[in-house]
Amino acid sequence: MTFLEHLEDLRKRIFYSFLALLVGFVPGWIFSKDLYHILARPVTQYLPEGTKLAFTTLTAPFMLYIKVAVLASVFLASPFIFLQVWYFVAPGLYRKERKYVIPFVLMTTFFFSLGALFGYFIVFPWACRFFLAMGEGFQPVIAVDQYFGFALKILLGIALVFELPTLVFFLAKMGVLTARWMIRNFKYAVLLVFVVAAVITPTPDVVTQSIVAVPMLALYGLSILIAMAVGRGRDRKRDPDTTPAG
């Protein structure tokens, strides 16, 4: 494919992904109020009974439900979007590598959803409890638009970070990355992990950052094992078969 053909293909993949988001937006909008209550649960469970989130502009609730519907559509359409990503990079792969389309879609969707669940059930409630504890003695008035931006950063940020094993798997398949290189640069990976954790987590305390960093280091360790397994499989295919003597 020429450069212009790649641009045309990129435009087509973006357009298809946008259509998938529109399709996912419909159920997201229908259930937006229910989804909002689910997203608000990590903070409302720590608020005094009867306290609700507030809005400071007339259009804030309407815009909030639109954003909730868009977020829902991202997760609903994620398998199709990841499929479009695969179709875009597939022309640069060998024929034997293109057969991994189903594992790619399954792995990216699984780790994307797993990261969001980890952020929602672990990181998000901890961060909400930390900030509310800091404001103890004051009357909390939390704006819904600010809260949603806070939630969006955590959920999508951690969901994207959890794609590391999938990325390593396919980079190792293409021979770009090796387990030996990852082990040799482990100390730099630790530093980078804590930097990313500090960016994702909205609290400055080390405990909350460690809650994010430790699973990320575990993912890095899993990625090393994945790269090691891929490398061994590639070496076996490269070496000629030998038969034992005798």
C-alpha positions in Angstrom: 0.0 0.0 0.0 1.2 3.5 -0.8 1.2 6.3 1.7 -2.1 7.8 0.3 -3.6 4.3 0.4 -2.7 4.0 4.1 -4.3 7.4 4.7 -7.4 6.3 2.9 -7.5 3.1 4.9 -7.0 5.1 8.2 -9.9 7.3 7.2 -12.1 4.3 6.6 -11.2 2.6 9.9 -11.9 5.8 11.8 -15.2 6.2 10.1 -16.2 2.6 10.9 -15.2 3.1 14.5 -17.3 6.3 14.7 -20.3 4.4 13.3 -19.8 1.7 16.0 -19.6 4.4 18.7 -22.9 5.8 17.3 -24.5 2.4 17.5 -23.2 1.9 21.1 -24.4 5.5 22.0 -28.1 4.5 21.7 -28.2 1.9 24.5 -25.8 4.1 26.4 -28.2 7.0 26.2 -31.2 4.9 27.1 -29.5 3.7 30.3 -27.5 6.8 30.9 -29.2 7.6 34.2 -28.7 4.1 35.5 -25.1 4.2 34.4 -24.6 7.5 36.1 -25.7 6.1 39.4 -23.3 3.2 38.9 -20.4 5.7 38.2 -21.4 7.9 41.1 -21.5 4.9 43.6 -17.7 5.1 44.5 -18.2 8.6 45.9 -21.9 8.6 47.1 -21.2 5.6 49.3 -18.9 7.8 51.4 -21.2 10.9 51.5 -23.7 11.6 54.3 -27.0 9.9 53.7 -29.2 11.9 51.4 -26.4 13.9 49.9 -26.3 14.1 46.1 -23.8 15.4 43.5 -24.5 19.0 42.4 -24.5 20.9 39.2 -23.6 24.6 38.7 -24.9 25.2 35.2 -28.3 24.6 33.6 -27.0 22.3 30.9 -24.6 20.3 33.2 -27.0 17.3 33.7 -27.8 17.0 30.0 -24.1 17.1 29.0 -23.3 14.6 31.8 -25.7 12.1 30.4 -24.2 12.5 26.9 -20.7 11.9 28.3 -21.9 8.9 30.2 -23.5 7.5 27.0 -20.3 8.1 25.1 -18.2 6.4 27.7 -20.6 3.4 27.6 -20.4 3.3 23.8 -16.6 3.2 24.0 -16.7 0.0 26.0 -19.6 -1.5 24.0 -17.9 -0.9 20.7 -14.4 -1.6 21.9 -14.2 -5.1 20.3 -15.1 -3.6 16.9 -12.8 -0.7 17.4 -9.9 -3.0 18.2 -10.8 -5.0 15.1 -10.5 -1.9 13.0 -7.0 -1.3 14.6 -6.0 -4.8 13.5 -7.3 -4.2 10.0 -5.2 -1.1 9.8 -2.0 -2.7 10.8 -2.6 -6.0 9.0 -1.2 -4.9 5.6 2.2 -4.5 7.3 2.2 -8.1 8.7 3.2 -11.4 7.2 0.4 -13.7 6.0 1.0 -16.1 8.9 0.8 -13.2 11.4 -2.6 -12.1 10.2 -4.3 -15.2 11.6 -4.0 -13.7 15.1 -6.9 -11.4 14.5 -9.2 -13.2 16.9 -6.7 -13.5 19.8 -5.8 -9.8 19.3 -9.5 -8.7 19.6 -10.1 -11.0 22.5 -7.0 -10.0 24.4 -7.4 -6.2 23.8 -11.0 -6.3 24.9 -10.3 -8.5 27.9 -7.5 -6.4 29.3 -9.3 -3.1 28.4 -12.3 -4.2 30.4 -10.2 -5.7 33.2 -8.4 -2.3 33.6 -11.6 -0.4 33.8 -13.0 -2.8 36.4 -9.8 -2.6 38.5 -10.1 1.2 38.4 -13.8 1.2 39.3 -13.6 -1.3 42.2 -10.2 -0.6 43.6 -8.6 2.7 42.7 -11.7 4.9 42.3 -13.3 4.2 45.7 -9.9 4.5 47.4 -9.3 7.9 45.8 -12.8 9.1 46.7 -12.4 8.1 50.3 -9.0 9.8 50.5 -10.3 13.2 49.2 -13.5 13.1 51.3 -11.4 12.3 54.4 -9.3 15.4 53.7 -12.4 17.5 53.6 -13.9 16.1 56.8 -15.6 18.9 58.7 -16.8 20.7 55.6 -20.0 20.3 53.6 -19.2 18.5 50.4 -20.6 20.1 47.3 -19.3 18.0 44.4 -20.1 19.1 40.8 -21.1 16.3 38.5 -19.1 17.5 35.6 -15.9 17.7 37.6 -16.6 14.3 39.1 -17.1 12.7 35.7 -13.8 14.1 34.4 -12.2 12.6 37.5 -13.8 9.2 36.8 -13.0 9.3 33.1 -9.3 9.9 33.8 -9.1 6.9 36.1 -11.2 4.4 34.2 -9.8 5.0 30.7 -6.3 5.7 31.9 -6.0 2.4 33.8 -7.9 0.5 31.0 -5.3 1.7 28.4 -2.4 0.8 30.7 -3.8 -2.8 31.0 -3.2 -3.2 27.3 0.5 -3.8 27.9 0.4 -7.6 27.7 -1.3 -7.5 24.4 1.1 -4.9 23.0 4.1 -6.9 24.1 2.7 -10.1 22.7 2.4 -8.7 19.2 5.7 -6.8 19.3 7.4 -10.0 20.4 5.6 -11.9 17.5 7.1 -9.4 15.1 10.6 -9.7 16.6 10.6 -6.0 17.8 10.7 -6.9 21.5 12.4 -9.7 23.5 12.1 -10.9 27.0 15.8 -10.4 27.5 15.5 -6.7 26.6 12.6 -6.3 29.0 14.5 -8.0 31.9 17.6 -5.9 31.2 15.5 -2.7 31.4 13.4 -3.7 34.3 14.7 -0.9 36.6 13.6 1.7 34.0 10.3 0.0 33.7 9.7 0.4 37.4 10.5 4.1 37.2 8.2 4.5 34.3 5.4 2.6 36.0 5.5 4.8 39.0 5.5 7.9 36.8 2.4 6.7 34.9 0.7 5.7 38.2 1.4 9.2 39.5 -0.2 10.7 36.4 -3.3 8.4 36.4 -4.0 8.6 40.2 -5.5 11.9 41.3 -4.2 11.6 44.9 -0.6 12.5 45.9 -0.2 9.7 48.5 2.2 6.8 47.9 -0.4 4.2 49.0 -2.9 5.1 46.2 -0.1 5.2 43.6 1.2 1.9 44.7 -2.3 0.4 44.3 -2.0 1.2 40.6 1.7 0.6 40.3 1.8 -2.9 41.7 -0.7 -4.4 39.2 1.2 -2.6 36.5 4.4 -4.2 37.6 2.6 -7.5 37.6 1.4 -6.9 34.1 5.0 -6.1 33.1 6.1 -9.5 34.6 3.3 -11.2 32.7 4.5 -9.5 29.6 8.0 -10.8 30.1 6.6 -14.3 30.3 4.6 -13.7 27.2 7.6 -12.4 25.3 9.6 -15.4 26.5 7.0 -17.9 25.3 6.7 -16.1 22.0 10.5 -16.0 21.6 10.9 -19.7 22.3 8.2 -20.6 19.8 9.9 -18.4 17.2 13.2 -20.1 17.8 11.8 -23.6 17.5 10.3 -22.6 14.1 13.6 -21.2 13.0 15.7 -24.2 13.9 15.5 -27.2 11.6 13.9 -30.3 13.0 16.3 -32.9 14.2 15.7 -36.6 14.9 17.4 -38.3 17.8 20.2 -40.8 16.9 19.8 -44.5 17.5 
